[in-house]
Structure formats: structure tokens, C-alpha cells
Amino acid sequence: MARKIVVVGGGVVGCGVAWHLAERGLGEVTLVERDRLGSGTTWHSAGNITWRPGPTHDEAVLYAFDTIKRLTAETGQETGWLHTGRLFLAHGAAAIRGLEGYQEQAEARGVAARMIDGREAARLHPLLRADSIAAAWMNPLSGRLNPADLTAAYAKAAQRVGAGIVENCKVLGLTTTGGRIAGIETSEGKMAADEVVIAAGLWSRGLLTPLGIHLAQWACEHFYLICGVTPRLPRGTISFVGPEDLIYGREEVGAMMVGFFDENAKTIDAGALPEPFAFTLLPEDWDKIAPYVERAVSIFPALEAAPVRRFVNGPESFTPDDRPLVGPAPGIEGLWLATAMNSGGVTYSAAVGHMVADMVAGTAPRFDATNFAPARFGERGRDKAWLKCEVSAVVSRGYRETNLVAG
């Protein structure tokens, strides 16, 4: 009899995991989603995917690029993938040195990236003020897609190879027997399982706490704006990252998306979110993002007079070291985690799916998940005060480090 594998969570990560498990023929795979596929966090993701040298963004992102092409070819489901390239903007000497380090590694890998000055950056992005930056790194291996469409592609591919998908079914708890997972309890009844993968994003911690497992993840508010700039941006306009300024952005239907990884990020208790919290946003907070908007305007002056078409404040789950939680849950055999993507769910979804499938299969891993091991924080996750403090700080710290230090 085929073993029963349940994936909890139908966001981009959960759907990616379900497809990888089903494609490998590892068992009878069923994905259970509390609302509709892509709800929760996935739907409001910016959808950027950018290669960087280093252990967490190198092979994993290249695999994501290949996976996107494969999903479209096999399912006919378009993902909205658009290759744009990306500018990494720098002001100070330390940031420039960091980007020069990226350039050296890119050259060693045969990637056609290059260091450029402000004038060339302004030619690549029509709204960038040439004298607002000291240098930039032009990374050609970057683009964006529609996260909902990528989720749909994963789901369609998973169903084609036999996976079942159950929507509008809330998982209420997990059941164990003798230190091993036995199944899940849902709003529709009990479901037996030999293996369970928790990919529930914001709600993963709450599902595991009754089992005495306190995941070192917590949610923070994450902000971006969509501004009606003049002139309108061409669809293929290069995207950008400003690590020192804690901003990022890209074109969005002729408008300009500008997002922020703010300091002292506002933490929120996922367990206190209203029900249902599916395709839902949090209140606007102009005071919180004002300093970062000013930094964006100094680089892209057109933003000053641009009307804001949309203010997005959506929760994201983070960990104290800005790395996901992927691997076996401590102390319970057959229970696996794929959660806390640190605002990188779209980027990580393909590689994390492969990681989980390798773990469940017991085969040699294609990707090194050592740094993602859920048990790496020990019992620190029990200390909510410590956890919230660390997570609040890591939003900005992790963003700077990810974009200026290989890793």
C-alpha cells in the first residue's frame, strides 16, 4: 500500500512541495489548503526571482529558472515570467566592494554581469537619477512572475501526476502515535497520514505548538507601493535593489512598484489575525515607510509626484537568521517542515520542494539544506520576547546582508 503523504498549506511553497513529492512517486500525496490556493502570503508577493552567488541563491535560483520553463511546457499554465535583469545600487565604498565581490564570482561562473556607473544605470532605468548613486551592479539573471500563476502551475503539474488537492479545509491539529506522525485533524474530519509536510507559512508555528515544538519563526508587516509614474515604464524595464536604502522595485503594468525592508519591523501574532485571513491585507502605515519613500524619491525623482495606486501591507514570516525552516521536525518521525521563507517563498519554492522530496525519499540531497535545519535554534523559539526582537531586526539586517554579502 502506498504511503499517505499530506502537505498542509496551498501557497507557492506547499504546491511546489506537493508536485515534487508526487512526481517522484513517493506516495499518495494530498495537499490541504485552509482557503484557496495562493491565499495567505503568496498572492501579495512581489514575485521577483534574482540569482546571486553564494550557497542560498546560486543553484537554487538556477533550478527555479529551469522549473518555471518546465512547468509551462508540461502544463500549458503561463506563469507571467518576464526576464528583466536587475540593478544593485550602491552609494558607499563598503557597498561597492560588496558588489565587486559579486562581480568577481559572477565572472568565475560565466555570468554576463558587470559593474556600471550612474550614467549607464540611468540609461537602463529611465527614472533613475544618474548622480544619485556611486555605482551599480547589473545582474542579467533576474526577472519576475505572477505568484498566483506559478502556484497554479505547480498545482496543475501535481494533479497531472496524481496528487489530490483539497481547498477550503482548515487543518485544526496534528495527531501522533508513539513519537510518529499519524495524521491531521481538519474542519472536514480526520485524515490519516504516514508523512506530513507543514508548509502553512504564517500558521505553521501555531500548528506545532500543541506538540511542544516552538518554531523560531514570527510574522512581520511588509510594505510596498504601486505608483503611477510619468512617463510610464516599459514592460521590460530592469528592476532594482537598493541594499543600503532598504528598498527594491520594478515595473508593474506601466507603474512602478517600490518595496521596503524597514528597520525595527512591526511584528504581528499570526494567531491573532482575523478569520478568515486569506486574500487580506493589513492597515496602511505611512509613518513607518516615510523614511524609505524619501530614499526612493532621491534616486527616482518621478516618485515624488506619482499618485499611489495601491498600498500593500501584507504579513511575511521571518526567522532570526533570515533562513527558512526546511527539514524534519524535531522529535516527531514523519513530520517535515517547509516554512518561514523570509519573504522568499517564490524564489525558494522549487528548491525547497526538491529538498523535501529528497528527505522524504531518503536519497542523497541535490541541495544542501543544512543551514535550513528547523532544529538549529534549539529551544530558543519558546522565548517569544527574544524571537520577536530578533525577527524585527532581521528584516532589514537580512536584506542588507543578502544583497551585499554572498550567501
Secondary structure in CASP SS format (residue, H / E / C, confidence):
PFRMAT SS
TARGET T0000
AUTHOR 0000-0000-0000
METHOD secondary structure of the structure
MODEL  1
M C 1.00
A C 1.00
R C 1.00
K E 1.00
I E 1.00
V E 1.00
V E 1.00
V E 1.00
G C 1.00
G C 1.00
G C 1.00
V H 1.00
V H 1.00
G H 1.00
C H 1.00
G H 1.00
V H 1.00
A H 1.00
W H 1.00
H H 1.00
L H 1.00
A H 1.00
E H 1.00
R C 1.00
G C 1.00
L C 1.00
G C 1.00
E E 1.00
V E 1.00
T E 1.00
L E 1.00
V E 1.00
E C 1.00
R C 1.00
D C 1.00
R C 1.00
L C 1.00
G C 1.00
S C 1.00
G C 1.00
T C 1.00
T H 1.00
W H 1.00
H H 1.00
S C 1.00
A C 1.00
G C 1.00
N E 1.00
I E 1.00
T E 1.00
W C 1.00
R C 1.00
P C 1.00
G C 1.00
P C 1.00
T C 1.00
H C 1.00
D C 1.00
E H 1.00
A H 1.00
V H 1.00
L H 1.00
Y H 1.00
A H 1.00
F H 1.00
D H 1.00
T H 1.00
I H 1.00
K H 1.00
R H 1.00
L H 1.00
T H 1.00
A H 1.00
E H 1.00
T H 1.00
G C 1.00
Q C 1.00
E C 1.00
T C 1.00
G C 1.00
W C 1.00
L E 1.00
H E 1.00
T C 1.00
G C 1.00
R E 1.00
L E 1.00
F E 1.00
L E 1.00
A E 1.00
H C 1.00
G C 1.00
A H 1.00
A H 1.00
A H 1.00
I H 1.00
R H 1.00
G H 1.00
L H 1.00
E H 1.00
G H 1.00
Y H 1.00
Q H 1.00
E H 1.00
Q H 1.00
A H 1.00
E H 1.00
A H 1.00
R C 1.00
G C 1.00
V C 1.00
A C 1.00
A C 1.00
R E 1.00
M E 1.00
I E 1.00
D C 1.00
G H 1.00
R H 1.00
E H 1.00
A H 1.00
A H 1.00
R H 1.00
L H 1.00
H C 1.00
P C 1.00
L C 1.00
L C 1.00
R C 1.00
A H 1.00
D H 1.00
S H 1.00
I C 1.00
A C 1.00
A E 1.00
A E 1.00
W E 1.00
M E 1.00
N E 1.00
P C 1.00
L C 1.00
S E 1.00
G E 1.00
R E 1.00
L C 1.00
N C 1.00
P H 1.00
A H 1.00
D H 1.00
L H 1.00
T H 1.00
A H 1.00
A H 1.00
Y H 1.00
A H 1.00
K H 1.00
A H 1.00
A H 1.00
Q H 1.00
R H 1.00
V C 1.00
G C 1.00
A C 1.00
G E 1.00
I E 1.00
V E 1.00
E C 1.00
N C 1.00
C C 1.00
K C 1.00
V E 1.00
L E 1.00
G E 1.00
L E 1.00
T E 1.00
T E 1.00
T E 1.00
G C 1.00
G C 1.00
R E 1.00
I E 1.00
A E 1.00
G E 1.00
I E 1.00
E E 1.00
T E 1.00
S C 1.00
E C 1.00
G E 1.00
K E 1.00
M E 1.00
A E 1.00
A C 1.00
D C 1.00
E E 1.00
V E 1.00
V E 1.00
I E 1.00
A C 1.00
A C 1.00
G H 1.00
L H 1.00
W H 1.00
S H 1.00
R H 1.00
G H 1.00
L H 1.00
L H 1.00
T H 1.00
P H 1.00
L H 1.00
G C 1.00
I C 1.00
H C 1.00
L C 1.00
A C 1.00
Q C 1.00
W E 1.00
A E 1.00
C E 1.00
E E 1.00
H E 1.00
F E 1.00
Y E 1.00
L E 1.00
I E 1.00
C E 1.00
G C 1.00
V C 1.00
T C 1.00
P C 1.00
R C 1.00
L C 1.00
P C 1.00
R C 1.00
G C 1.00
T C 1.00
I C 1.00
S E 1.00
F E 1.00
V E 1.00
G E 1.00
P C 1.00
E C 1.00
D C 1.00
L C 1.00
I E 1.00
Y E 1.00
G E 1.00
R E 1.00
E E 1.00
E E 1.00
V C 1.00
G C 1.00
A E 1.00
M E 1.00
M E 1.00
V E 1.00
G E 1.00
F E 1.00
F C 1.00
D C 1.00
E C 1.00
N C 1.00
A C 1.00
K C 1.00
T E 1.00
I E 1.00
D C 1.00
A H 1.00
G H 1.00
A H 1.00
L C 1.00
P C 1.00
E C 1.00
P C 1.00
F C 1.00
A C 1.00
F C 1.00
T C 1.00
L C 1.00
L C 1.00
P C 1.00
E C 1.00
D C 1.00
W H 1.00
D H 1.00
K H 1.00
I H 1.00
A H 1.00
P H 1.00
Y H 1.00
V H 1.00
E H 1.00
R H 1.00
A H 1.00
V H 1.00
S H 1.00
I H 1.00
F C 1.00
P H 1.00
A H 1.00
L H 1.00
E H 1.00
A H 1.00
A C 1.00
P C 1.00
V E 1.00
R E 1.00
R E 1.00
F E 1.00
V E 1.00
N E 1.00
G E 1.00
P E 1.00
E E 1.00
S E 1.00
F E 1.00
T C 1.00
P C 1.00
D C 1.00
D C 1.00
R C 1.00
P C 1.00
L E 1.00
V E 1.00
G E 1.00
P E 1.00
A C 1.00
P C 1.00
G C 1.00
I C 1.00
E E 1.00
G C 1.00
L E 1.00
W E 1.00
L E 1.00
A E 1.00
T E 1.00
A C 1.00
M C 1.00
N C 1.00
S C 1.00
G C 1.00
G H 1.00
V H 1.00
T H 1.00
Y H 1.00
S H 1.00
A H 1.00
A H 1.00
V H 1.00
G H 1.00
H H 1.00
M H 1.00
V H 1.00
A H 1.00
D H 1.00
M H 1.00
V H 1.00
A H 1.00
G C 1.00
T C 1.00
A C 1.00
P C 1.00
R C 1.00
F C 1.00
D C 1.00
A C 1.00
T H 1.00
N H 1.00
F H 1.00
A C 1.00
P H 1.00
A H 1.00
R H 1.00
F H 1.00
G C 1.00
E C 1.00
R H 1.00
G H 1.00
R H 1.00
D C 1.00
K H 1.00
A H 1.00
W H 1.00
L H 1.00
K H 1.00
C H 1.00
E H 1.00
V H 1.00
S H 1.00
A H 1.00
V H 1.00
V H 1.00
S H 1.00
R H 1.00
G H 1.00
Y H 1.00
R H 1.00
E H 1.00
T H 1.00
N H 1.00
L H 1.00
V C 1.00
A C 1.00
G C 1.00
END
